[in-house]
Amino acid sequence: MASPWDYNEQDGFPEWPAAQPYVAPSYNPDEVPAVPKRPVMDDIFAQYDQKSEFSFSDEVIVAPSAKASAIEPEVFVAGSSSSSSAAASFSPTPDVHSFSNVEIGLTGSDHKESEDNTASSSSSSSSSSSSAEPLIAEGDIVFEISIPSHEVIGEGISSYVVYVVAFKTNLPGFKSTEGSIKRRYSDFVWLQDQLTNSCKGVIIPPLPDKAVLQTSKLLGNTRFDGDFVEYRRKELHRFLVRTSRHKTLRHSPFFASFLDVVDSSALVANKAEAEEKSSRGLFSRNVKPQEVDLWFVDKGQYLASLAQNLDQFSKTTSNMLIKQLEVNQALSHVTDSSKSFATLESSSSVTLSSTFNRLSQTSLQVAGIQQELCTSVASKVIDSIKDYHRLTTSAQRILEIRLEKLAAFQTAHKELDQKSQKYKAGDAKMKAQVEAAEKQVSTSQEIFHTVSEVVRNEMEQFEASKSQELHGIVVELAQSFIDYELRAADLWKSLLNDLQ
């Protein structure tokens, strides 16, 4: 049976075996998951370098494994400078300077700056100390960011909301160490687009949905209602905090522009160069890539199952919220009917009238705290689950980006093999094309290698923070119901004591 990595001119790359459904392991909160062994990509590609000048096919590439050191996740408290809480996100540390002329996590100007910094660091200490910016140790970085308020500008259908973004940082690259600017939702979309185009392989934090969420509609909120604007403010703040805590994204010049430029209309002219998309499909020249590392296959299967489970949990929790709102409506009916009964008995039985008055008061109070429960579940649980579903989708996208780079590498390999065969057959005109194809193979190999390492680091950090964050969401759900039940029980108990 042919190996998935075997290639021949007639059949191309064999089909990868059908993926098996992901089976989640049993949960044990006391068990620390083992860090998967890391294939050494240099060993994979070294096999190409050991071949004869033009023979790039007919060999099986096997990804060896090696010991990998665990990467300690950076966690933080949203809205503070602390980095020791479970509140939000991963902080991968990809090596963005690992190869020349190809920028992963850097734009062209950043790459040139990094080369200049490298050159200056190798010069004498006297010259470097006078020209280079002082380096800041990772533990000394300060980046506080918040959205303390918002404003509604205009009236009617032309009105819109602006959010006040306040920040404080000691990172170089910013015009000021602290400040406050106003940004519309579209400005946040601009920032996300620029980070996506300039930081390939990095999980870009998701933005909240532009439309009013179904859970907000259930609570009676519209576009500019306070609760919906507060939801969006909270989610936009989460986006900024994740960006500021990410060791690559916080150094992006587009992030600096977002916080430095006063007039947001000037942001439109500042864009990252988007990667050209082939009109023939997702992958290079419509070639389906053949995976060379089962570690990424497993991660892709897991993310698909995770997204499905998050979506299902969100729907079932929303259904539970609907039922709670129905109970709340029923309690309001009890309040009205009890009040009517009390009025009826007010002239004939003062005691009975008082009894129904107390029932009316109690049911009204219980309905009030049940409304608080629904708001709490929608805000702290359902919105957070939806956010994590969006974050999982972002993680899936970087696996697709890696596959694009793999497709480009395998396509270049295939074309080199074809051209080298013609050259060896005596076609001297093919020499220049073969040399160009060799350079393309080398470049695409280098890009794929680097993107794979960036994606691997991102996935490791995603998994390191996931358990803690989802655990926190379940705790919030349980705490909300406990608070409701205890307060409701106290109200009913007080009623019973008054009636006995």
DOTOR-702512 format. One line per 10 residues: number of its first residue (from 1); their letters; for each residue x negated, y, z negated of C-alpha. Coordinates in pm, whole numbers. Example, Ala and Ser with C-alpha at 12.3 -4.5 7.8 and 13.67 -1.06 7.14 Angstrom:
1 = as = -1230,-450,-780; -1367,-106,-714
This chain:
1 = maspwdyneq = 0,0,0; -135,344,98; -240,580,-175; -49,910,-198; -378,1088,-125; -464,889,190; -431,1072,518; -446,947,874; -389,1121,1205; -84,918,1303
11 = dgfpewpaaq = 121,911,985; -12,1213,793; 19,1203,413; 237,917,277; 552,1006,85; 509,1049,-290; 701,783,-490; 1044,894,-608; 1029,1073,-941; 1185,894,-1235
21 = pyvapsynpd = 1431,1082,-1461; 1266,1249,-1753; 1336,1079,-2087; 1289,1308,-2384; 1092,1157,-2674; 1256,1123,-3013; 1223,1440,-3218; 1001,1432,-3522; 942,1778,-3676; 641,1649,-3869
31 = evpavpkrpv = 467,1506,-3569; 219,1725,-3381; 231,1644,-3009; -94,1535,-2854; -256,1764,-2599; -253,1588,-2259; -588,1505,-2111; -702,1755,-1852; -821,1638,-1510; -1147,1801,-1414
41 = mddifaqydq = -1065,1978,-1088; -1435,2025,-1007; -1474,1647,-998; -1181,1618,-757; -1322,1868,-512; -1679,1750,-556; -1581,1440,-359; -1532,1659,-53; -1880,1805,-91; -2034,1456,-99
51 = ksefsfsdev = -1894,1363,242; -2073,1387,574; -2057,1717,761; -1723,1663,934; -1558,1358,774; -1281,1490,550; -1030,1205,574; -980,839,492; -1084,868,127; -871,842,-184
61 = ivapsakasa = -899,1137,-417; -845,1033,-777; -812,1291,-1050; -1033,1181,-1343; -942,1284,-1694; -1152,1458,-1951; -1111,1584,-2303; -938,1916,-2335; -947,2152,-2624; -615,2259,-2770
71 = iepevfvags = -519,2617,-2691; -385,2797,-2992; -72,2990,-2897; -37,3358,-2977; 296,3431,-3138; 433,3760,-3263; 711,3957,-3424; 904,4144,-3156; 858,4515,-3199; 561,4496,-3431
81 = sssssaaasf = 187,4462,-3390; 176,4140,-3586; 84,3823,-3399; 183,3566,-3656; 555,3508,-3602; 758,3259,-3402; 973,3521,-3239; 883,3524,-2876; 626,3407,-2633; 317,3243,-2499
91 = sptpdvhsfs = -16,3416,-2435; -218,3219,-2185; -576,3323,-2126; -647,3232,-1764; -989,3315,-1627; -892,3588,-1384; -1251,3644,-1271; -1330,3283,-1180; -1382,3330,-807; -1477,3602,-565
101 = nveigltgsd = -1247,3784,-321; -941,3605,-454; -750,3772,-736; -538,3571,-974; -384,3815,-1216; -572,4109,-1066; -511,4346,-779; -785,4436,-536; -883,4749,-726; -896,4555,-1052
111 = hkesedntas = -1115,4292,-892; -1359,4555,-772; -1361,4707,-1119; -1432,4366,-1271; -1728,4321,-1035; -1857,4665,-1129; -1822,4580,-1498; -2005,4252,-1445; -2286,4432,-1268; -2311,4698,-1536
121 = ssssssssss = -2316,4439,-1814; -2625,4280,-1662; -2809,4614,-1651; -3001,4768,-1937; -2816,4833,-2261; -2892,5205,-2247; -2727,5256,-1908; -2427,5035,-1983; -2357,5198,-2315; -2339,5539,-2153
131 = saepliaegd = -2101,5445,-1868; -1890,5140,-1956; -1579,5157,-2174; -1623,4988,-2512; -1485,4637,-2526; -1211,4564,-2778; -1211,4230,-2956; -892,4031,-2904; -806,4043,-3272; -842,4422,-3279
141 = ivfeisipsh = -600,4496,-2994; -302,4708,-3092; 6,4714,-2872; 332,4822,-3030; 629,4874,-2801; 998,4937,-2867; 1319,5071,-2713; 1463,5277,-2997; 1753,5436,-2809; 1935,5486,-2479
151 = evigegissy = 2130,5756,-2297; 2422,5749,-2052; 2352,5994,-1771; 2636,6135,-1561; 3002,6041,-1546; 3222,5798,-1358; 3086,5552,-1102; 2766,5755,-1056; 2670,5727,-1423; 2381,5512,-1539
161 = vvyvvafktn = 2190,5424,-1854; 1830,5519,-1929; 1633,5350,-2206; 1376,5530,-2419; 1055,5324,-2432; 805,5411,-2706; 457,5256,-2721; 126,5272,-2900; -193,5095,-2790; -571,5108,-2808
171 = lpgfkstegs = -623,4924,-2479; -827,5103,-2211; -658,5180,-1881; -373,5385,-2027; -362,5764,-1990; -252,5805,-2351; -273,5586,-2657; 89,5649,-2745; 394,5804,-2587; 760,5782,-2499
181 = ikrrysdfvw = 918,5758,-2153; 1267,5701,-2009; 1334,5409,-1777; 1636,5276,-1590; 1706,4906,-1544; 1580,4935,-1184; 1241,5050,-1318; 1211,4729,-1518; 1294,4535,-1200; 1015,4725,-1023
191 = lqdqltnsck = 766,4624,-1293; 870,4261,-1279; 836,4259,-899; 485,4406,-912; 372,4159,-1179; 514,3873,-971; 326,3983,-659; -4,4064,-831; -32,3790,-1096; 0,3461,-910
201 = gviipplpdk = 37,3155,-1130; 137,3353,-1441; 480,3302,-1599; 643,3643,-1555; 885,3724,-1839; 1248,3728,-1720; 1484,4024,-1723; 1843,4015,-1849; 2123,3967,-1600; 2228,4288,-1429
211 = avlqtskllg = 2599,4204,-1448; 2800,4189,-1770; 2755,3842,-1916; 3052,3608,-1955; 2999,3606,-2331; 3016,3986,-2333; 3339,3976,-2131; 3484,3732,-2383; 3418,3989,-2654; 3588,4259,-2446
221 = ntrfdgdfve = 3272,4446,-2340; 3229,4637,-2014; 2931,4795,-1839; 2870,5084,-2077; 3024,4940,-2394; 2796,4968,-2691; 2759,4592,-2739; 2660,4528,-2377; 2413,4817,-2368; 2269,4688,-2694
231 = yrrkelhrfl = 2238,4340,-2543; 2048,4479,-2246; 1830,4700,-2469; 1737,4398,-2678; 1655,4183,-2374; 1455,4458,-2202; 1261,4499,-2525; 1193,4125,-2527; 1062,4157,-2168; 825,4440,-2264
241 = vrtsrhktlr = 700,4267,-2577; 625,3946,-2386; 439,4148,-2126; 239,4343,-2385; 141,4021,-2568; 29,3836,-2255; -347,3852,-2223; -330,3899,-1846; -12,4099,-1792; -91,4367,-2049
251 = hspffasfld = -402,4461,-1846; -204,4503,-1524; -234,4853,-1372; 137,4832,-1289; 220,4788,-1657; 5,5094,-1732; 186,5290,-1458; 522,5185,-1600; 429,5334,-1936; 222,5632,-1816
261 = vvdssalvan = 423,5782,-1528; 677,6035,-1652; 882,6058,-1331; 1002,5705,-1257; 1063,5792,-890; 683,5795,-847; 674,5423,-929; 834,5333,-595; 519,5427,-402; 301,5213,-625
271 = kaeaeekssr = 353,4852,-521; 159,4530,-524; 96,4372,-187; 355,4099,-148; 236,3768,-10; 366,3699,340; 623,3422,355; 624,3175,640; 945,3178,841; 923,2801,865
281 = glfsrnvkpq = 973,2719,502; 826,2735,155; 502,2554,226; 218,2634,461; 308,2544,820; 603,2344,696; 371,2074,556; 502,1908,243; 213,1892,-2; 112,1559,-154
291 = evdlwfvdkg = 49,1603,-526; -298,1511,-652; -233,1545,-1024; 46,1352,-1198; 25,1592,-1493; 200,1858,-1284; 456,1605,-1157; 552,1527,-1516; 574,1897,-1603; 801,1962,-1305
301 = qylaslaqnl = 1035,1680,-1408; 1040,1800,-1766; 1117,2162,-1672; 1405,2048,-1451; 1552,1849,-1740; 1488,2134,-1984; 1671,2383,-1760; 1964,2142,-1727; 1988,2089,-2103; 1960,2462,-2178
311 = dqfskttsnm = 2239,2535,-1930; 2460,2265,-2079; 2393,2381,-2435; 2476,2739,-2334; 2807,2630,-2178; 2914,2415,-2473; 2823,2688,-2722; 3020,2938,-2514; 3319,2702,-2519; 3287,2681,-2896
321 = likqlevnqa = 3286,3061,-2906; 3608,3067,-2703; 3772,2835,-2957; 3656,3057,-3241; 3810,3357,-3068; 4136,3164,-3033; 4132,3095,-3408; 4065,3466,-3462; 4370,3550,-3252; 4579,3301,-3448
331 = lshvtdssks = 4470,3463,-3774; 4587,3800,-3645; 4930,3645,-3581; 4932,3512,-3938; 4851,3863,-4058; 5142,4015,-3866; 5396,3751,-3966; 5292,3766,-4333; 5325,4142,-4334; 5675,4112,-4182
341 = fatlessssv = 5773,3853,-4443; 5646,4080,-4723; 5857,4367,-4591; 6165,4145,-4576; 6127,4028,-4939; 6030,4366,-5081; 6389,4442,-5197; 6490,4096,-5313; 6172,3936,-5454; 5878,4152,-5553
351 = tlsstfnrls = 5670,3844,-5640; 5723,3678,-5304; 5662,4005,-5123; 5333,4045,-5311; 5235,3687,-5222; 5278,3746,-4851; 5106,4083,-4875; 4799,3913,-5024; 4810,3645,-4752; 4825,3918,-4488
361 = qtslqvagiq = 4523,4094,-4641; 4324,3774,-4670; 4391,3654,-4313; 4297,3999,-4184; 3966,3987,-4374; 3891,3632,-4256; 3964,3739,-3899; 3716,4024,-3943; 3429,3803,-4054; 3518,3551,-3783
371 = qelctsvask = 3477,3830,-3529; 3137,3896,-3682; 3058,3524,-3642; 3147,3533,-3273; 2935,3844,-3217; 2642,3687,-3405; 2661,3358,-3212; 2685,3543,-2881; 2390,3770,-2961; 2152,3545,-3153
381 = vidsikdyhr = 2227,3209,-2994; 2394,3218,-2653; 2200,3520,-2526; 1875,3367,-2653; 1948,3033,-2485; 2027,3211,-2157; 1701,3401,-2190; 1508,3080,-2242; 1680,2929,-1939; 1554,3224,-1735
391 = lttsaqrile = 1207,3178,-1885; 1213,2809,-1787; 1305,2911,-1431; 1002,3141,-1430; 787,2847,-1539; 927,2639,-1253; 831,2912,-1008; 461,2894,-1095; 465,2521,-1022; 605,2608,-680
401 = irleklaafq = 329,2865,-630; 68,2599,-707; 229,2365,-454; 208,2640,-192; -166,2666,-255; -199,2288,-243; -12,2282,90; -247,2548,228; -550,2346,117; -422,2018,260
411 = tahkeldqks = -323,2190,586; -671,2342,618; -819,1998,546; -603,1839,816; -694,2103,1074; -1065,2067,998; -1039,1693,1042; -869,1736,1381; -1120,1991,1506; -1420,1795,1380
421 = qkykagdakm = -1300,1487,1567; -1291,1686,1891; -1635,1830,1818; -1784,1486,1755; -1624,1367,2078; -1847,1607,2270; -1648,1929,2290; -1922,2184,2218; -1672,2471,2232; -1525,2346,1906
431 = kaqveaaekq = -1833,2428,1700; -1724,2782,1610; -1371,2663,1531; -1507,2387,1310; -1721,2634,1119; -1422,2864,1071; -1211,2568,959; -1478,2469,706; -1467,2818,557; -1087,2800,542
441 = vstsqeifht = -1105,2467,359; -1356,2610,111; -1146,2922,49; -815,2740,14; -980,2481,-213; -1113,2755,-437; -775,2929,-453; -594,2605,-533; -850,2518,-800; -810,2854,-974
451 = vsevvrneme = -432,2868,-947; -410,2514,-1089; -611,2614,-1394; -403,2929,-1446; -78,2733,-1414; -206,2462,-1648; -291,2719,-1915; 49,2884,-1873; 232,2553,-1909; 35,2459,-2219
461 = qfeasksqel = 121,2790,-2384; 486,2761,-2276; 514,2422,-2444; 324,2538,-2752; 576,2816,-2820; 891,2638,-2697; 952,2412,-2997; 913,2697,-3242; 1141,2933,-3051; 1422,2685,-2980
471 = hgivvelaqs = 1402,2564,-3339; 1457,2926,-3448; 1767,2955,-3228; 1923,2647,-3391; 1843,2790,-3735; 2024,3112,-3636; 2327,2910,-3525; 2343,2717,-3852; 2287,3030,-4060; 2567,3217,-3882
481 = fidyelraad = 2818,2942,-3953; 2705,2902,-4315; 2744,3276,-4376; 3091,3271,-4221; 3210,2964,-4411; 3086,3093,-4745; 3242,3436,-4703; 3570,3288,-4575; 3577,3039,-4862; 3531,3322,-5114
491 = lwksllndlq = 3826,3511,-4965; 4058,3210,-4972; 3942,3125,-5323; 4017,3480,-5437; 4366,3452,-5286; 4429,3124,-5460; 4317,3263,-5798; 4553,3559,-5758; 4848,3333,-5676; 4795,3084,-5960
